[in-house]
Amino acid sequence: MKRLLVTLFAVSLGSWVSASQAPAVPSHAADVIVYGGTSAGVSAAMQAVQMGKSVIIVCPETHLGGLSAGGLGWTDTGRKEVIGGLARQFYHRIWKHYQNDDAWRWQKRSEYGNRGQGTAAIDGAERTMWIFEPHVAEQAFEDFIAEGDIPVHRDQWLDRAYGVHKNSGRILAITMLGGQTYRGKMFIDATYEGDLMAAAGVSYHVGREASSVYGEHWNGVQVGVLHHRHWFMKPVDPYVVPGDPSSGVLPRVSGEAPGEKGQGDRRLQAYCFRMCLTNVPKNRVPFPKPEGYDPKQYELLLRVFATGWRETFHKFDPIPNLKTDTNNHGPFSTDNIGYNYDYPEASYERRRQIIAEHETYQKGLMYFIANDPRVPSEVREKMGTWGLAKDEFTDNGHWPHQIYVREARRMIGRYVMTEHDALGRREVPQPVGMGSYTMDSHNVQRYVKPDGFVQNEGDVGVSPPKPYRIAYGALCPKRNECENLLVPVCVSSSHIAFGSIRMEPVFMILGQSAATAAVQAIDAGCAVQDVDYEKLRARLLQDDQRL
């Protein structure tokens, strides 16, 4: 309350000081202000414009599209028939691009094949394509913005301490660290971190809820749960001197107890970068040795190799032009387990440090596998044929510009999505989109078991029996917290339900639905919590959303 009063006083004071006395600070206004340049942010902005409202995207990013343009080209779709609206239009644009022979620079279209998530990567009958190169996705988002003539103010960072100006439960304006102020009737937080939501005083959660909070089975600590193949399948010693606990644990192993099954904690599923790699010599940049490289960080991987594990290349998923979307796979891989816990609440400077540490770790991992003589020769020699794609991320040393923030803050809103919704155990009210992907959490921690061997914990994969609905209330804060804010990315959800919702196509769907509701709230002169759902539903169906 004290901070809110100070902020309101500052706004009042700013309006009282004469122009000659106050410094010139850029001010901008639109019907809808979208904070965040993710795929959800672009979809929200496009929808607002198509419904006749003015909109500004203001974002920390310089590149639009978030993970969809940041290396995640092997789209996690689930059931594709539930993806409609602007999201489907995006994947149609990808399809159109690859119909052009000039798009196939490093391989022939006929050589690519048609393998993807669940079904075909290229769905000719539906004129969609679900797997793509990063630069192609980014251009599609930029084309959306150009066609909508949407202003995008990039490299703008919300003043998280004093930059949200509220009155009577409504955001009046938001101010950036550089002083730029954005006034709007409605605001949409489309960031992966939920910074606007948090600064506006909206309730949220970080980490895993205890399973008892929502009566869930798959939430909280999941010691003993071994899904996927991202765990130590054979005994591996975690100590610096094998068998000697007094020597300490190896790097990347926690010495803390993991907690009891079902217990809540503040830990997060691991982050990584979705690298775009290639083995085409003319387009390959050898893995660089990063500053601060320390081969001791990968000692545990050598012990995994010593067990006979040889799945290093199992998630080099093929995207067009002989490139990959490379993701985490196995017990020790690109996921930097345990090094992101303070990211959601951290200052911008601390976040940059966390991101830099992740980059050093992952670049070092690739350099280590390709060059360290202790790595099995068949693995080392094969990795030596791979490298970063020279024609991707050209302004960032061919490294992805977006870290994979799999989970940060999650709003506690009008309705909380839980595993009961994803697994079809209850009827979801007022749907504004659908999800269908596995409730997927990556590993959260790496610990030492009572038997003295190392194990990972937190990797869960539970598939919904059928597509499920996502409630409008999951996009809305509680009324007493904010009446003109919608949150389509850091939605109101438990940790495990978010594991399914957090897919890029769903973010696009929810971004469009959030903007539709925002526009209707403006037209009706009401709070987002009071939008007429039947009118909202009718417009969503008109725009080919799948409910």
C-alpha positions as CSV (number, residue, x, y, z in Angstrom):
1,M,0.0,0.0,0.0
2,K,2.8,2.4,0.8
3,R,4.4,1.8,-2.6
4,L,1.1,2.4,-4.3
5,L,0.5,5.7,-2.5
6,V,4.0,6.8,-3.4
7,T,3.4,5.9,-7.0
8,L,0.0,7.7,-7.1
9,F,1.6,10.8,-5.5
10,A,4.4,10.7,-8.1
11,V,1.8,10.6,-10.9
12,S,-0.1,13.5,-9.3
13,L,3.0,15.5,-8.8
14,G,4.1,14.9,-12.4
15,S,0.8,16.4,-13.6
16,W,1.2,19.4,-11.3
17,V,4.8,20.3,-12.3
18,S,4.8,22.7,-15.3
19,A,6.4,21.7,-18.6
20,S,9.2,24.1,-18.0
21,Q,10.1,22.5,-14.7
22,A,9.7,18.8,-15.6
23,P,12.2,17.0,-17.8
24,A,11.0,16.0,-21.2
25,V,10.0,12.3,-21.0
26,P,8.5,10.5,-24.0
27,S,4.8,9.5,-23.4
28,H,2.8,7.2,-25.6
29,A,-0.9,6.1,-25.6
30,A,-3.0,3.4,-27.2
31,D,-6.2,1.6,-26.4
32,V,-4.2,-1.6,-25.6
33,I,-0.6,-1.7,-24.3
34,V,1.0,-5.1,-24.8
35,Y,4.1,-5.6,-22.7
36,G,6.3,-8.4,-24.1
37,G,7.4,-9.3,-27.6
38,T,6.7,-13.1,-27.3
39,S,4.5,-15.0,-29.7
40,A,1.6,-14.3,-27.4
41,G,2.4,-10.6,-27.5
42,V,2.4,-10.5,-31.3
43,S,-0.9,-12.4,-31.5
44,A,-2.5,-10.1,-28.9
45,A,-1.4,-7.0,-30.8
46,M,-2.6,-8.4,-34.1
47,Q,-6.1,-9.2,-32.7
48,A,-6.5,-5.8,-31.1
49,V,-5.7,-4.1,-34.4
50,Q,-8.1,-6.4,-36.4
51,M,-10.8,-5.4,-33.9
52,G,-10.2,-1.7,-34.7
53,K,-8.2,-0.6,-31.6
54,S,-4.9,1.1,-31.4
55,V,-2.1,-0.9,-29.8
56,I,1.6,-0.6,-28.9
57,I,3.9,-3.5,-28.2
58,V,6.5,-2.3,-25.7
59,C,9.1,-5.0,-24.9
60,P,12.5,-5.7,-23.5
61,E,13.3,-7.8,-26.5
62,T,14.8,-6.7,-29.8
63,H,13.7,-9.8,-31.6
64,L,10.0,-10.7,-31.8
65,G,8.5,-14.1,-31.3
66,G,10.1,-15.4,-28.1
67,L,11.0,-19.1,-28.2
68,S,9.1,-19.6,-31.5
69,A,11.7,-17.5,-33.1
70,G,14.4,-18.3,-30.7
71,G,15.3,-21.9,-31.6
72,L,12.2,-23.8,-30.7
73,G,11.3,-24.8,-34.3
74,W,10.3,-28.4,-33.4
75,T,6.9,-27.2,-32.3
76,D,5.3,-29.0,-29.3
77,T,1.8,-29.1,-30.7
78,G,-0.1,-32.0,-29.2
79,R,-3.3,-32.3,-31.1
80,K,-3.1,-29.9,-34.0
81,E,-6.8,-29.7,-34.6
82,V,-7.3,-27.7,-31.5
83,I,-4.9,-24.9,-32.8
84,G,-6.9,-22.2,-34.6
85,G,-7.1,-18.5,-35.1
86,L,-3.9,-16.4,-35.5
87,A,-1.8,-19.4,-34.3
88,R,-2.9,-21.5,-37.2
89,Q,-2.3,-18.5,-39.5
90,F,1.2,-18.3,-38.3
91,Y,1.9,-22.0,-39.1
92,H,0.2,-21.4,-42.5
93,R,2.7,-18.6,-43.2
94,I,5.5,-21.0,-42.4
95,W,4.0,-23.5,-44.9
96,K,3.8,-20.8,-47.6
97,H,7.4,-19.9,-47.0
98,Y,8.6,-23.4,-47.6
99,Q,6.6,-23.8,-50.8
100,N,9.2,-21.5,-52.4
101,D,12.1,-23.4,-53.8
102,D,14.4,-20.6,-52.8
103,A,13.7,-21.5,-49.1
104,W,15.6,-24.7,-49.5
105,R,19.1,-23.5,-49.6
106,W,21.0,-26.4,-48.0
107,Q,18.8,-29.3,-49.0
108,K,16.0,-30.2,-51.4
109,R,12.5,-30.1,-50.2
110,S,12.1,-33.8,-51.2
111,E,15.0,-34.7,-49.0
112,Y,13.6,-33.2,-45.8
113,G,11.0,-35.9,-45.1
114,N,7.9,-35.2,-43.1
115,R,8.5,-36.3,-39.6
116,G,7.2,-34.2,-36.7
117,Q,5.6,-34.0,-33.3
118,G,2.9,-36.7,-33.4
119,T,2.0,-36.3,-37.1
120,A,3.4,-34.7,-40.2
121,A,5.7,-31.7,-40.0
122,I,4.1,-30.5,-43.3
123,D,0.4,-30.9,-43.4
124,G,-0.4,-30.1,-47.0
125,A,-4.1,-30.7,-46.7
126,E,-4.4,-28.1,-44.0
127,R,-1.7,-25.9,-45.6
128,T,0.3,-25.7,-42.3
129,M,3.9,-26.5,-41.4
130,W,4.9,-27.0,-37.8
131,I,8.7,-27.3,-37.9
132,F,10.8,-24.5,-39.2
133,E,14.1,-22.5,-39.0
134,P,14.3,-19.7,-36.4
135,H,14.8,-16.9,-38.9
136,V,11.8,-18.0,-40.9
137,A,9.6,-17.8,-37.8
138,E,11.0,-14.4,-36.8
139,Q,10.2,-13.0,-40.3
140,A,6.6,-14.3,-40.0
141,F,6.1,-12.4,-36.8
142,E,7.7,-9.2,-38.3
143,D,5.4,-9.6,-41.3
144,F,2.4,-9.7,-39.0
145,I,3.5,-6.5,-37.3
146,A,4.2,-4.7,-40.6
147,E,0.8,-5.7,-42.0
148,G,-0.9,-4.4,-38.9
149,D,1.2,-1.3,-38.9
150,I,1.8,-1.9,-35.2
151,P,4.3,0.2,-33.3
152,V,6.9,-1.9,-31.5
153,H,9.1,-0.1,-28.9
154,R,12.0,-2.5,-28.3
155,D,14.6,-2.6,-25.7
156,Q,12.2,-1.1,-23.2
157,W,12.4,-2.4,-19.6
158,L,9.6,-1.9,-17.1
159,D,10.5,-0.1,-14.0
160,R,9.4,-2.9,-11.8
161,A,9.6,-0.9,-8.5
162,Y,7.8,2.3,-9.4
163,G,6.7,2.0,-13.0
164,V,3.1,0.7,-12.7
165,H,0.7,3.6,-12.0
166,K,-2.7,2.4,-10.7
167,N,-5.8,4.1,-9.4
168,S,-9.0,2.4,-8.2
169,G,-7.8,-1.0,-9.2
170,R,-6.9,-0.1,-12.8
171,I,-3.5,0.5,-14.4
172,L,-3.3,4.0,-15.8
173,A,0.2,3.8,-17.3
174,I,3.4,1.9,-17.2
175,T,6.9,3.6,-17.1
176,M,10.1,2.1,-18.4
177,L,13.6,2.5,-16.8
178,G,14.4,5.0,-19.5
179,G,11.5,7.2,-18.5
180,Q,9.1,6.4,-21.4
181,T,5.5,6.1,-20.3
182,Y,2.7,4.1,-21.9
183,R,-0.9,5.0,-21.2
184,G,-3.7,2.6,-22.1
185,K,-7.2,1.5,-21.4
186,M,-6.2,-2.2,-21.2
187,F,-2.9,-3.9,-20.6
188,I,-1.7,-7.3,-21.5
189,D,1.4,-9.0,-19.9
190,A,2.8,-11.2,-22.5
191,T,6.2,-11.8,-20.9
192,Y,7.6,-15.2,-19.9
193,E,8.4,-13.7,-16.5
194,G,5.1,-12.0,-15.6
195,D,6.9,-8.7,-14.7
196,L,4.0,-6.4,-15.3
197,M,1.6,-8.7,-13.5
198,A,3.8,-8.8,-10.4
199,A,4.6,-5.0,-10.4
200,A,0.8,-4.4,-10.6
201,G,0.3,-6.1,-7.3
202,V,-1.3,-9.3,-8.7
203,S,-1.0,-12.5,-6.7
204,Y,1.3,-15.2,-8.2
205,H,3.2,-18.3,-7.3
206,V,6.8,-19.3,-8.0
207,G,7.9,-23.0,-7.8
208,R,5.9,-26.1,-7.2
209,E,2.8,-26.1,-5.0
210,A,2.5,-29.0,-2.6
211,S,0.3,-31.7,-4.0
212,S,-2.2,-31.0,-1.2
213,V,-2.9,-27.4,-2.3
214,Y,-5.1,-28.4,-5.2
215,G,-5.5,-32.1,-4.5
216,E,-3.1,-33.1,-7.3
217,H,-1.0,-36.2,-7.7
218,W,1.8,-34.9,-10.0
219,N,2.6,-31.6,-8.3
220,G,5.3,-31.0,-5.7
221,V,8.5,-33.0,-5.3
222,Q,8.4,-36.2,-7.3
223,V,11.2,-38.3,-5.8
224,G,11.1,-41.8,-7.3
225,V,9.1,-40.7,-10.5
226,L,11.1,-41.6,-13.5
227,H,9.5,-40.5,-16.8
228,H,11.1,-39.9,-20.2
229,R,14.8,-40.8,-20.4
230,H,16.3,-37.9,-18.5
231,W,17.4,-39.8,-15.4
232,F,20.4,-41.9,-14.4
233,M,19.5,-45.4,-15.5
234,K,22.6,-47.0,-14.1
235,P,24.4,-46.2,-10.8
236,V,26.7,-43.1,-11.1
237,D,28.9,-41.9,-8.2
238,P,28.5,-38.2,-7.5
239,Y,31.5,-37.6,-5.3
240,V,34.8,-35.9,-6.3
241,V,36.6,-39.0,-5.0
242,P,34.3,-41.9,-5.9
243,G,32.9,-43.5,-2.8
244,D,34.1,-40.8,-0.5
245,P,31.4,-38.4,0.7
246,S,33.9,-36.3,2.6
247,S,35.5,-35.2,-0.8
248,G,32.3,-33.3,-1.7
249,V,30.0,-33.7,-4.6
250,L,30.9,-33.0,-8.2
251,P,29.8,-29.8,-9.9
252,R,26.1,-29.7,-11.0
253,V,25.1,-32.0,-8.1
254,S,23.2,-30.6,-5.1
255,G,24.2,-31.6,-1.6
256,E,20.8,-30.7,-0.3
257,A,18.0,-33.2,0.5
258,P,15.4,-33.3,-2.3
259,G,12.4,-33.1,0.0
260,E,9.5,-35.4,0.6
261,K,7.2,-36.6,-2.2
262,G,4.4,-34.2,-2.8
263,Q,6.1,-31.4,-0.8
264,G,6.0,-27.9,-2.3
265,D,9.2,-25.9,-2.9
266,R,10.5,-22.8,-4.7
267,R,12.5,-24.8,-7.2
268,L,12.0,-24.4,-11.0
269,Q,12.2,-26.8,-13.9
270,A,15.5,-26.3,-15.7
271,Y,16.1,-23.8,-18.5
272,C,18.3,-24.2,-21.5
273,F,18.9,-22.7,-25.0
274,R,17.3,-24.4,-28.0
275,M,20.3,-24.4,-30.2
276,C,20.1,-24.4,-34.0
277,L,22.9,-26.7,-35.2
278,T,24.1,-28.0,-38.6
279,N,26.6,-30.5,-40.0
280,V,26.8,-28.8,-43.4
281,P,30.4,-27.7,-43.6
282,K,29.7,-24.4,-45.5
283,N,27.1,-23.4,-43.0
284,R,28.8,-24.7,-39.8
285,V,30.5,-22.6,-37.1
286,P,32.6,-24.9,-34.8
287,F,31.5,-24.8,-31.2
288,P,33.4,-22.0,-29.6
289,K,35.3,-22.3,-26.3
290,P,33.5,-19.9,-24.1
291,E,35.2,-17.5,-21.7
292,G,35.3,-19.1,-18.3
293,Y,35.3,-22.6,-19.7
294,D,35.9,-25.2,-17.0
295,P,36.0,-28.9,-18.0
296,K,35.5,-29.9,-14.4
297,Q,31.9,-28.8,-14.8
298,Y,31.3,-31.9,-17.0
299,E,33.0,-34.6,-14.9
300,L,29.6,-36.1,-14.2
301,L,29.0,-36.6,-17.9
302,L,32.2,-38.6,-18.2
303,R,30.8,-41.0,-15.6
304,V,27.6,-41.3,-17.5
305,F,29.5,-42.2,-20.6
306,A,31.4,-44.8,-18.6
307,T,28.1,-46.6,-17.9
308,G,27.7,-47.1,-21.7
309,W,25.2,-44.3,-22.3
310,R,25.3,-43.2,-25.9
311,E,22.2,-41.1,-26.5
312,T,23.9,-37.8,-27.0
313,F,22.3,-37.1,-30.4
314,H,18.8,-38.3,-29.7
315,K,17.3,-34.8,-29.5
316,F,19.0,-33.3,-32.5
317,D,15.6,-32.9,-34.1
318,P,15.7,-32.2,-37.8
319,I,14.3,-28.9,-39.1
320,P,14.6,-27.7,-42.7
321,N,17.9,-27.1,-44.4
322,L,19.9,-29.8,-42.6
323,K,19.6,-28.0,-39.2
324,T,18.4,-29.0,-35.8
325,D,16.3,-27.8,-32.9
326,T,18.5,-29.4,-30.3
327,N,16.9,-30.0,-26.9
328,N,17.9,-31.6,-23.7
329,H,18.1,-35.4,-23.6
330,G,19.4,-37.8,-21.0
331,P,20.7,-37.5,-17.4
332,F,23.3,-34.8,-18.1
333,S,22.6,-32.5,-21.0
334,T,21.7,-29.0,-22.1
335,D,19.3,-28.4,-19.2
336,N,21.2,-26.5,-16.5
337,I,19.5,-28.1,-13.5
338,G,19.4,-26.1,-10.4
339,Y,20.8,-22.8,-11.6
340,N,17.6,-20.8,-12.3
341,Y,15.8,-20.8,-9.0
342,D,16.0,-17.1,-8.3
343,Y,15.4,-16.0,-11.9
344,P,11.7,-15.1,-11.7
345,E,12.1,-12.6,-8.9
346,A,15.6,-11.5,-9.7
347,S,16.7,-8.0,-10.8
348,Y,17.4,-7.4,-14.4
349,E,21.1,-7.5,-13.7
350,R,20.9,-10.8,-11.8
351,R,18.8,-12.3,-14.6
352,R,21.5,-11.3,-17.1
353,Q,24.1,-13.1,-14.8
354,I,21.9,-16.2,-14.7
355,I,21.4,-16.2,-18.5
356,A,25.2,-15.7,-19.0
357,E,25.9,-18.6,-16.7
358,H,23.5,-20.8,-18.7
359,E,25.2,-19.7,-21.9
360,T,28.7,-20.5,-20.6
361,Y,27.5,-23.9,-19.3
362,Q,25.8,-24.9,-22.5
363,K,28.5,-23.6,-24.9
364,G,31.1,-25.3,-22.6
365,L,29.2,-28.6,-22.8
366,M,29.2,-28.6,-26.5
367,Y,32.9,-27.7,-26.7
368,F,33.7,-30.3,-24.1
369,I,31.9,-33.1,-26.0
370,A,33.5,-32.1,-29.3
371,N,37.1,-31.7,-28.0
372,D,37.9,-33.3,-24.7
373,P,39.9,-36.5,-25.3
374,R,38.2,-38.3,-22.4
375,V,34.9,-38.3,-24.2
376,P,34.4,-41.6,-26.0
377,S,35.9,-41.2,-29.5
378,E,32.7,-42.2,-31.4
379,V,30.8,-39.4,-29.6
380,R,33.6,-36.8,-29.7
381,E,34.2,-37.4,-33.4
382,K,30.6,-37.2,-34.4
383,M,30.1,-34.0,-32.3
384,G,33.0,-32.5,-34.1
385,T,31.0,-32.6,-37.3
386,W,28.3,-30.4,-35.8
387,G,28.4,-26.7,-35.0
388,L,26.2,-23.6,-34.8
389,A,24.3,-22.7,-38.0
390,K,26.1,-19.7,-39.6
391,D,22.9,-18.2,-41.1
392,E,20.9,-18.2,-37.8
393,F,21.1,-15.6,-35.0
394,T,23.6,-13.6,-37.0
395,D,23.7,-10.7,-34.7
396,N,24.3,-12.8,-31.6
397,G,27.3,-15.0,-32.6
398,H,24.8,-17.6,-34.0
399,W,23.6,-18.3,-30.4
400,P,19.8,-18.1,-29.6
401,H,18.8,-14.7,-28.3
402,Q,16.1,-16.1,-26.0
403,I,16.7,-18.5,-23.1
404,Y,14.0,-21.1,-22.7
405,V,12.1,-19.8,-19.6
406,R,10.0,-22.9,-19.2
407,E,8.3,-21.5,-16.1
408,A,8.7,-18.4,-14.0
409,R,5.8,-16.7,-12.1
410,R,2.3,-18.1,-12.4
411,M,-0.6,-15.9,-11.6
412,I,-3.2,-16.9,-9.0
413,G,-6.2,-15.5,-10.7
414,R,-10.0,-15.9,-10.8
415,Y,-9.6,-19.5,-11.8
416,V,-6.6,-21.8,-11.3
417,M,-6.0,-24.5,-13.9
418,T,-4.8,-27.7,-12.3
419,E,-4.2,-31.3,-13.4
420,H,-7.9,-32.0,-12.8
421,D,-8.7,-29.7,-15.8
422,A,-5.9,-31.1,-18.0
423,L,-6.9,-34.7,-17.2
424,G,-10.6,-34.1,-17.8
425,R,-11.7,-34.6,-14.3
426,R,-13.9,-31.5,-14.1
427,E,-15.7,-29.2,-16.5
428,V,-13.7,-26.0,-17.3
429,P,-15.8,-22.9,-17.3
430,Q,-15.9,-20.2,-20.0
431,P,-13.2,-21.7,-22.3
432,V,-11.1,-19.3,-24.5
433,G,-8.7,-21.9,-26.0
434,M,-7.6,-25.5,-25.7
435,G,-4.5,-27.4,-24.8
436,S,-3.6,-31.1,-25.4
437,Y,0.2,-31.5,-24.9
438,T,1.6,-33.8,-22.2
439,M,1.9,-32.2,-18.7
440,D,5.6,-31.9,-19.1
441,S,8.0,-30.7,-16.4
442,H,11.8,-31.0,-17.0
443,N,14.1,-31.9,-14.1
444,V,14.1,-29.6,-11.1
445,Q,17.1,-30.8,-9.1
446,R,20.0,-33.3,-9.1
447,Y,20.6,-34.9,-5.7
448,V,22.4,-37.7,-3.9
449,K,20.2,-40.7,-3.0
450,P,20.4,-42.5,0.3
451,D,22.4,-45.3,-1.4
452,G,25.1,-42.8,-2.4
453,F,24.4,-42.5,-6.1
454,V,23.2,-39.5,-8.0
455,Q,19.7,-39.0,-9.4
456,N,17.6,-36.3,-11.1
457,E,14.1,-35.2,-9.8
458,G,11.2,-33.3,-11.3
459,D,10.9,-34.8,-14.8
460,V,7.3,-35.6,-15.3
461,G,5.3,-36.5,-18.4
462,V,1.6,-37.3,-18.1
463,S,-0.6,-37.1,-21.2
464,P,-4.2,-35.8,-21.1
465,P,-6.6,-38.4,-22.3
466,K,-8.1,-35.8,-24.8
467,P,-7.8,-32.1,-25.5
468,Y,-8.9,-29.9,-22.6
469,R,-10.3,-26.4,-22.3
470,I,-8.5,-23.4,-20.8
471,A,-10.7,-21.1,-18.7
472,Y,-11.1,-17.4,-19.4
473,G,-10.7,-16.9,-15.6
474,A,-7.1,-18.2,-15.8
475,L,-6.2,-15.1,-17.8
476,C,-7.8,-12.7,-15.3
477,P,-6.5,-11.4,-12.1
478,K,-8.8,-11.3,-9.1
479,R,-11.0,-8.3,-9.4
480,N,-9.7,-6.6,-6.2
481,E,-6.2,-6.7,-7.6
482,C,-6.6,-5.4,-11.1
483,E,-9.5,-4.7,-13.5
484,N,-7.8,-4.0,-16.8
485,L,-5.0,-6.5,-17.1
486,L,-4.9,-9.9,-18.8
487,V,-2.1,-12.4,-18.6
488,P,-2.0,-15.0,-21.4
489,V,1.5,-16.5,-20.7
490,C,2.0,-16.6,-16.9
491,V,-1.5,-17.9,-16.6
492,S,-3.3,-18.8,-13.4
493,S,-2.2,-22.4,-13.2
494,S,-0.6,-25.0,-10.9
495,H,3.0,-26.0,-11.7
496,I,2.0,-29.4,-13.3
497,A,-0.9,-28.1,-15.3
498,F,1.3,-25.3,-16.7
499,G,3.6,-28.1,-17.9
500,S,1.0,-28.7,-20.6
501,I,-0.3,-25.1,-21.1
502,R,3.2,-23.7,-21.6
503,M,3.5,-24.5,-25.3
504,E,4.1,-21.8,-27.9
505,P,0.9,-22.5,-30.0
506,V,-1.2,-22.2,-26.8
507,F,0.5,-18.9,-25.9
508,M,-0.5,-17.6,-29.3
509,I,-4.1,-18.8,-28.8
510,L,-4.3,-17.2,-25.4
511,G,-2.7,-14.0,-26.6
512,Q,-5.4,-13.6,-29.2
513,S,-8.2,-14.5,-26.8
514,A,-6.8,-12.0,-24.2
515,A,-6.8,-9.2,-26.8
516,T,-10.4,-10.1,-27.8
517,A,-11.5,-9.8,-24.2
518,A,-9.6,-6.6,-23.7
519,V,-11.3,-4.9,-26.7
520,Q,-14.7,-6.1,-25.6
521,A,-14.0,-4.7,-22.1
522,I,-13.1,-1.3,-23.7
523,D,-16.3,-1.3,-25.8
524,A,-18.5,-2.3,-22.8
525,G,-16.7,0.1,-20.4
526,C,-16.3,-2.8,-17.9
527,A,-13.6,-4.7,-16.0
528,V,-12.1,-7.7,-17.7
529,Q,-13.8,-9.8,-15.1
530,D,-17.2,-8.6,-16.3
531,V,-16.8,-9.3,-20.0
532,D,-19.9,-10.9,-21.5
533,Y,-18.7,-14.4,-22.0
534,E,-21.3,-15.3,-24.7
535,K,-20.2,-12.3,-26.8
536,L,-16.5,-13.2,-26.2
537,R,-17.2,-16.8,-27.2
538,A,-19.0,-15.7,-30.4
539,R,-16.1,-13.5,-31.5
540,L,-13.6,-16.2,-30.7
541,L,-15.5,-18.7,-32.8
542,Q,-15.8,-16.1,-35.6
543,D,-12.0,-15.8,-35.6
544,D,-11.6,-19.6,-35.8
545,Q,-10.5,-20.2,-32.2
546,R,-11.1,-23.8,-31.2
547,L,-13.0,-24.0,-27.9
